[in-house]
Amino acid sequence: MKERRHAILSFATFLSICFLVALLGSLITDTGENSWFNGLQKPAFQPPDWLFGPVWTVLYILIAVSGWLVYVREKTLIRKFVLQVYGAQLILNLIWTWLFFWLQSPLIALIDIVILFCIICYFIVISRNLTKWAAILFLPYALWVGFAALLNLSIWMLNPVS
C-alpha cells in the first residue's frame, strides 16, 4: 500500500511539474491580435494558434509519464543522470518561451531550441536503457520540437530585424 501511494504521489508530482512549466510558459506567451508575435511574418506551414494548446497538453502528459517511468526505476547513478537530463530539457523548454515571447528574440530562442532538441534526443537514447517506454513517449515531443525549431528558424529568417 505504501509503494502504491508513493507511485501515485510521484506521478502527480511529475504531472504538476510539467504543467507548472506549461503554466509559466503560457503566462509569457502572447499571440493576441495586438501582440509582437502577431505582427511577425510567418511561414506558410505555421499551424493555427488554437492547435498549440491541445498539442502541448498531450506532450506535457507524455513528458510527465516518461519522467515518472524513469523515476520509478531502481536508484542508480544512471537513473540520477537521466533525471538530470530530463530536468534540463524542462528548463530549456521554459527558457525558449521566455527568449522568444518575452525577450522577442527569435535568434536567441533558435539557439535554445536547437540545444533543447539535442537534449531531448539525448534523453531518448539514454533513457531507453532504463525503460524503453520513457524513450518512446519522448518521440512525439522530439518531433514537435524539431518542427518548432523549423518554425523558429523560418520566423527568424522572415523577420531579420527581430
Number of C-alpha atoms within 10 A of each C-alpha: 6 7 8 9 10 12 16 11 12 15 19 15 14 21 20 15 16 21 17 13 17 19 13 13 19 15 11 16 16 15 13 11 9 9 12 14 17 12 12 13 13 18 15 8 9 14 11 7 9 8 9 10 12 10 13 16 14 13 20 23 17 21 25 24 21 23 25 20 21 24 19 14 11 11 10 9 9 14 19 14 14 23 18 13 18 22 14 15 21 20 13 19 20 19 19 22 22 20 19 22 21 16 13 15 16 24 19 14 24 23 15 21 26 19 15 24 23 16 19 24 18 16 24 24 15 18 27 15 13 18 15 16 16 25 24 16 20 23 18 15 21 20 14 15 20 18 14 17 20 18 20 24 20 19 21 21 16 14 14 9 9 14
